[in-house]
């Protein structure tokens, strides 16, 4: 890609490696590779170059966030359940910040009370929740506007 500021890291946390086994009513029924394929297509349409990362290790997730600006100009982050209680991950995002959009496949505000809390509150440009896989396209549009790729 010709734009030098178009790299977007798409970070998925705990249990995304088994996404297709999770409740399809809440999580869309796609595998992580199918979700990443869709995200990749949308990103490229918007002039973005996606970089994918997933781990079930909180320490690895924090380590990736510590070096985020070395590999990405912006980020989409769906940390799964960590979003709601891992202060370590919230603090790690603040270490090396890039413009970030928090994404959730399910509508976290319509679920259990503990899911209504986000450790990323105040650290992200936007939150997209409850739109299933299509929410990633909306989040990518926010990133594309922020980076000026469209």
C-alpha positions in Angstrom: 0.0 0.0 0.0 1.2 3.5 -0.8 0.0 5.2 2.4 2.7 5.0 5.1 0.2 5.3 7.9 -2.3 2.5 7.2 -1.3 -0.4 9.4 -4.1 -1.5 11.7 -3.6 -4.1 14.3 -6.6 -6.3 15.0 -6.2 -7.8 18.5 -8.3 -10.6 19.7 -8.1 -12.0 23.2 -9.1 -14.9 25.3 -11.4 -17.6 23.7 -11.2 -16.2 20.1 -9.3 -19.2 19.0 -12.5 -21.2 19.5 -14.9 -18.6 18.3 -16.8 -21.0 16.2 -17.6 -23.1 19.3 -19.2 -20.2 21.2 -22.9 -19.3 21.2 -23.6 -18.2 17.6 -26.5 -16.0 18.8 -24.0 -13.9 20.7 -20.8 -14.3 18.6 -22.0 -14.8 15.0 -21.0 -18.4 14.4 -17.8 -17.7 12.5 -14.4 -19.1 13.1 -11.6 -16.6 13.9 -10.0 -17.2 10.5 -13.4 -16.5 8.8 -13.8 -13.3 10.8 -10.2 -12.3 9.9 -10.9 -12.9 6.2 -13.9 -10.6 6.3 -11.9 -7.9 8.3 -9.1 -8.1 5.8 -11.4 -7.5 2.9 -13.0 -4.5 4.6 -9.7 -3.1 5.7 -8.2 -3.2 2.2 -11.3 -1.5 0.7 -10.6 1.3 3.2 -6.9 1.6 2.3 -5.8 -0.2 5.5 -3.3 -3.0 5.9 -4.5 -5.3 8.7 -2.2 -7.2 11.1 -3.9 -9.9 13.2 -3.0 -11.1 16.7 -4.8 -13.5 19.0 -3.7 -15.1 22.3 -5.2 -16.7 25.3 -2.3 -15.4 27.4 -2.9 -12.2 29.2 0.9 -11.6 29.5 1.4 -12.0 25.7 -1.5 -9.6 25.1 0.1 -7.0 27.4 3.5 -7.5 25.7 1.9 -6.9 22.3 0.3 -3.7 23.5 3.6 -2.5 25.0 5.1 -2.5 21.4 1.9 -1.5 19.5 3.2 1.6 17.8 6.2 -0.4 16.4 3.9 -2.5 14.2 0.7 -0.5 13.8 -0.7 3.0 13.2 -4.0 2.2 14.8 -5.8 -0.8 16.4 -9.0 -2.6 16.8 -9.2 -4.4 20.2 -11.6 -7.1 21.3 -10.0 -8.6 24.4 -13.0 -10.8 25.2 -13.7 -11.2 28.9 -10.4 -9.4 29.7 -12.1 -6.2 28.6 -14.2 -6.2 31.7 -11.7 -6.9 34.5 -8.0 -6.9 33.3 -6.6 -3.6 34.6 -3.2 -4.9 33.4 -4.4 -4.9 29.8 -6.0 -1.5 30.2 -2.8 -0.2 31.6 -0.8 -1.8 28.8 -2.8 -0.1 26.1 -1.8 3.2 27.7 1.9 2.4 27.5 2.4 2.8 23.7 -1.0 4.1 22.4 -2.2 4.4 18.9 -5.7 5.4 17.8 -7.8 2.5 19.0 -11.4 1.3 18.6 -12.9 -1.2 21.1 -15.0 -3.8 19.4 -17.5 -6.4 20.8 -19.4 -8.9 18.7 -22.3 -9.1 21.2 -24.1 -6.1 22.8 -22.2 -6.0 26.1 -24.6 -3.4 27.5 -27.5 -5.8 27.2 -25.7 -8.6 29.0 -24.6 -9.2 32.5 -23.7 -6.2 34.6 -20.0 -7.1 34.8 -19.8 -6.9 31.0 -20.8 -3.2 31.1 -17.5 -2.2 32.6 -14.5 -1.7 30.2 -10.9 -1.3 31.3 -10.4 0.6 28.1 -12.8 3.4 29.1 -11.2 6.7 28.2 -8.5 5.1 26.1 -10.3 4.4 22.9 -11.6 6.7 20.1 -14.9 4.7 19.9 -16.7 1.6 21.0 -18.6 -0.6 18.6 -20.8 -3.2 20.3 -23.6 -5.6 19.4 -23.2 -5.4 15.6 -21.7 -8.9 15.1 -18.9 -9.3 12.6 -20.2 -6.1 10.7 -19.1 -4.1 13.7 -15.6 -4.5 12.6 -16.3 -2.7 9.4 -17.7 0.2 11.3 -14.6 0.2 13.6 -12.3 0.1 10.5 -14.2 3.1 9.1 -13.4 5.1 12.3 -9.7 4.1 11.9 -9.7 5.0 8.2 -11.1 8.4 8.9 -8.6 8.9 11.8 -5.7 7.9 9.6 -7.0 9.6 6.5 -6.9 6.5 4.3 -10.3 7.1 2.6 
